[in-house]
Amino acid sequence: MRKSISLVILLIIVAAFAQAQVKSITQYIEQAKALSDRSDVKRANAYIDLNHQSILREWIAITEINAPSGQEQQRAKYIEGLLRQYLLDDIHYDLAGNLIAVRKGTGAGPVIVFDAHMDTVLQPGLQIKATIRDGRIYAPGIGDDTRNVEALLATIRALNEAKIKTKGDLVFVFTVEEETTFKGVNTFVGENKGKIDQYIALDGGYEGFTYAGIGISATLPLARAIDRIYQLKVPTNPSSNLNIGMLGGSEVVNAKASDAWFSVDLRSTSNEVIADLEKQIKTILDEEAARVGMKVKTDVISKSPAATIPGHRESYLVRMAEAVHRVMGFDPPITNAGSNNSSAALLAGISSISTGAGPCDGSHSLAENCEIEPLYKGIKKVLLLEVALAGVE
């Protein structure tokens, strides 16, 4: 039997949607500031200030329910139980397993979707216990993406407490499989394309946001191939990066492995860069496999082109998001190199950004941790973004 090498490639699409700039950023800032000064918005913020401890407890409780990608049901049921207490207009699951909650407006405004994904990169069966020290909270999955799940739940309660009625519908989507196949967002967008005006993916981020995405490709005698791959020149302009995320092979400690595999995650705003890096990686794999008489097998999970459409930087959503960040006191980094659920919305022609509710470190590792205090400001930022985009009566 010939030994084999398997290679997994993942390519995620990116696009952006252009709208015409109709007014200056100063006017957007004035609009966002006027909203933040409203008495009902101040009451909503006061609710957040008075409930730091309950927000923190709930954030921990959700984090400690492990939800490996594709196995989000237990966490979803917990979140659903919370949503059922909020007197929302509609709560349901779609065919992919996304949990969807609708807070209807008066009908005089746009439909705004806020998305936070429920799944983690953690292995099934992992027991998670959050710990707090020196103003930080430590737990795998505490940031990606539980901080943003909790942010959405807290804003719903704050909106209700302040009796804020929006003009447009606010649709809260707790998605599945963001970390792997994007099945959740692709299903939701596919079923609702044409009904969504703007899409905000909360996934990472705090002080800034992204308004476009990058193409992704997850592209072994292990050591030599990996060493050579990491020596490849990866451009910074256009924005690109390379990471070997997973390794595996054999099942016996002292056996000579008959097979081995790894995944390479390639990201770039340029299709040409992705194609060139894939070509170079293929050459390395072919050469290293030939050296030892092995064969290479490539498994393609999904493949789509990267794309950014000129003009989205000046769209209403992006300009208003910038204004909201500035009113909240941020000097926001605004980039076109996101990689998350917003990409699916952008591909469908839906104006979309991605941002987040708090600063965290160690994403996708057992050492993941977040600062606690900034989360509350991040929740207020998300709330202001909700009312700014949906409009208020």
N, C-alpha and C positions, 0 to 999 in steps of 0.2 A: 504493500500500500504506500502510495506517495504521501509524504507529509504535505500539509497545506497551510496556507496563510489566508486569513480572511480579512477583509477591509470593509468598513462600514462608512458610507458617504451620506451625509445629510445636507440638503440644500434648502434653505428657507428663503422665501421671496420677500422682496421689498418693493414698495412703491410709495409715491406721495401724490397728493391731490392738490391742484392749484386753484386758488381763488384770487380775485383781484383785491388789492389793497384799496380800502375806501377812505381811511382816515389815518392820522398820524398816531404814533404810539402814545403821545401825550394825551390824546383824546381817550384812548383805551384806558390809560391809567386813571384819568379823571372819572371815567365810568365805573371802574373797579373800586376806586376809593369811595365813591358815593354809595355803592352797595355795602362796602364794609362799615360805613358810618350809620347805616339804617339801624333802628332800634331792634328790629326782629333779628337781624344778623348778629348784633351784639348779644342778644339773649341766647342765641345758638352757641356763640363762642363762650359765654358764661357757663353754659351747661357743660361744655368740654372742660373748662377750668375746674368746675366743682366735682368732676367725676374722674379725676386722674387715676385713683386707685381701682375703681371698677373697670375702667378701660384697660389698665395694666393686667388685672386678674383675668379678664376675658381674652386678651392677647396671649397670655401664657396658656390658658386652657385650650385655645385653638391650636397653638403650636405643639402642645403635648399630645395631640391626636395625629399620629403619623399618617401621611397621605401620599405614599409613593405614586408616581405618575401612573394613571390607569386604575388606581385603587383609592379613589378619593371618597368613597361612599360614606364612611363613618364620619369623616370631617364634614361632609356636605349635610348629613342629617343633623349634626350639632348646629351648624350655621342656620339650617332651615328652622330649627326649633326657636332660635333667637328671632329670626325674621317674622315668624308667626305672631310674635308679641307686638309687632310694630304697626298693625292695622294698615298694611300695604294693600294696593288694589289688586295685585296678582302675584302669586308665588307658584312657580312650577319648574319642572325639569324638562329639558329637551331630549332629543334622541341620543345625543352624545353624553348626557349626564351632567351638563351644565345646570347650575341652580340659578334661576332667573327671578328677580323681584322687581316689580314695577311700582313706582310712586307717580301716579298720574298728575299732570298739570291741568290747567284750565282748557287746554287745547289751542291756546293762542301762541304757542312757541314751538321750538324744534324738539326733536327726540334726541336726547343725549344719553349715550351709553358710557357707564363706568365699569371697567373690567378689572378684577383681581383674580389671579389663578390660585386654585386650592392645592394643586399638587406640589410635591417636593421631589428632590433628586435622591432622597434617602432610601435605603434598602428596606424591604418589607420586614416587619417584626422588630425594628429598632425601637427600643424604649427611650423616650425623650423626657428629660427632666430639666426644666429651666432653672437657672441660678442667677442671682442678682449680686453684683459687687461693684463698688466704685461708680455708681450711676449708669452701669451698663447691664444689659440682660443677655445671658449666654444660653444658647440652645440651637442645635441644628434646625434650620428652617425658620428661625425667629424673624429673619428679615425677608427672605425670599420664599413665599410672598405674603407671609402671615401678617406682617406689619400693615400691609395695604388692605388685606381682608378686614382687619380690625378697623382700619381707618374708614372704610365704607360703612361698616356697621355703626360706628360712632357718629358719622355724619347723618345717617338716617334718623337716629335717636335725637340728635341736636335739632335737625329740621323740624321734627315732630314737636319737640319741647317748645320751640319758638313759634310754632304754628305758621311756619313759612309755606306759602302756597306758590309754587312755581308756575310759570306760563307753559313751559314745555314739560314733557314727560321725562322723568329720570329713570333709566333702566339700569339696574345693578346686576351684573353678570359675574358669577363666581365660576370660573371656567376650569375644565379638566385638561390634562395632558399638554400643558404649555411647555413643560420641560422636555418633552419627547417628540410627539407627532404633530402638535398643534391641532389635534382633532377637535378639541372643544371650540376654539375660536373659529376655525374653518366652518364647522357645522353651524354655529350661531350666525356668522356673517352670511353664509350661503342661504340660510333660511330667512334672513331679515334684510338682505340687501334691498335698497330702495325705500326702506322704512326708517333708516338711521341717518340723522343729519351730521352728528359728530361722535367720535369714538375716542375715549381716553383710557389707555391701558395703564394701570398702576402696577409698576413692576420695577423696583429699584428706584434710584433717584431721590432727590430731596430739594436741593437748591435750584435745580434746573430741569430741563426736559429735552426730549428729542422729538423731531417732527418728521423724520423719515427713517427708513431702515436700511440695513445692509444685507446683502446676500450671504447665506451661510452654507457651507459644505463640510459635513463631517467625514473626511476622506481617510509579513512581519517577520524574517528573523528579527525579533523585537529590538534588541539593543542597538545594532548597527543601523538599522533603518530609521529608528527614532532619532538617534544621534545625528544622522545626516539630514533628516527632515528639519530638526531644530536649527540646523546651520543655514537653511534656505533664507534668502533675503526677502523679507516681507515688507512691502512699502508702507509708509505712514501716510503718504498722500498719493492716491486716494486712501482713505481710512481703511486699514486692513489688519487682521491678526490671525494667528495660528495657535492652536492648542491641542495637545493630545490628551483627551479626556478620560478614556477608559482603556483598560488592558485586561486581557484574559487568556486562558489557555490551559489545557490538560486538567486532570482531576486527581492525580496521584502525586504525593510529595516527592518521591524519589524516582519518578519515571522520566524518561526522555520524551518531552512533549511531542505528540504527533500533530498537533495543531496549536495555533496561537493567533490572537487577533488584537487589534486595537482600533480606536476611532480617532480621526483627526477632524477637528472643528476649524474650518476656514471661514473667515468673514471678510467681506469687502464691499464697498460701494460700487466696485467695478467688476462687471462680468468677465472682462479680459484678465484681470488679476486672478480671479478665481480659476479660470481656465488654465492660465499659465502655471499656477501653483499645483493644480491637480495633475497637469502633465509632468511636472518635475517630480512630484511624489510618486506617480506611476513608474517613472524611470528608475527611481531609487528602489522601489519594491521589486520590480522585475529583476534588477541586477542582484539584489541581495538574495532573492529566492533562487535565482539561477546558480549562485555560488554554492548552495547546499542541496541542490536538486529538489527544491520545493516548488509548489505552484501557488499562485495568487488568485484569490477569489474576492470580487468586489460586490458588495450588497448595497444597492441604492435604495434608501428609505423614501426620499422624495427629492424632486429636482425642479427648480423654477428659477427664473432670472432675477438678478438684482435690478432695481430701477428706482430712480428718483425723478419726480416730475418738477421742472422749474416752476416757481411761483408759490409753492406751498408755504414757504417762509413768510410770505406776506398775507396769508389767509386770515380770516376772522379768528379761527380757533387759535392759531399760533400767536397772533398779535394779542388776543385777549389773555391767553395763558401767560405770555410774557408780562402783561400788565398786572395780572394777579400776583405773580411771583414778586414783582417790584413793589407792589403795595404791601406785601407781606414782609418786605425788608430784605429780600434776596437780590443779589446781582447775578441773575441766572445764566449759567452756561447753557447755550442753546445749540444743539448739534443735530446733524443729519445722519447719525450712525447708531440708531437704536436696533434692538433685536429682541422682539417679544411679540405679544399678541397684536400690537398696533400694526404690524406689518400686514397681517391678513386684511385688516380694514382698509389700509392704504391701497393694497392691491385691488380691492373691490371699488376703488374710487371714492372712499369715504374719508373725509378729512379726519386725521387722527394724530394724536401725540402720545408719548409715554412719559410718565413722571412717577413720583413716589412720595411717601409720607414721612420718611425718616432716614437718617444716615446709619448705615450698617457696614460691618466688615466681615470677611471670611465666608462670603456667599458660597454655597455648594460644598461646605466642609463641616466637620463636626465641631469646629471652633467658631462657628458663626455667632455674631453678637451685634447688638444695636445699642446706641445711646437711647436712654429712656425719655428724658425731658423733651428733646426735639420732636418726638412723635406727636405731642399735643399741638405744637405749632403746625406740624405737617397736616394734621387732621383739619385744622382751621383753614389751611391753604386749599385742601381738597374741597371743603365746604364752600369757600368763596368761589372756587372754580365751578362748582355745581350751579350755584345761583347766578353767576355771571353768564354762563352758557345757556341755561334753561330760561333765564329771566324770572322776575318775581312780580307778583301782583301788587 
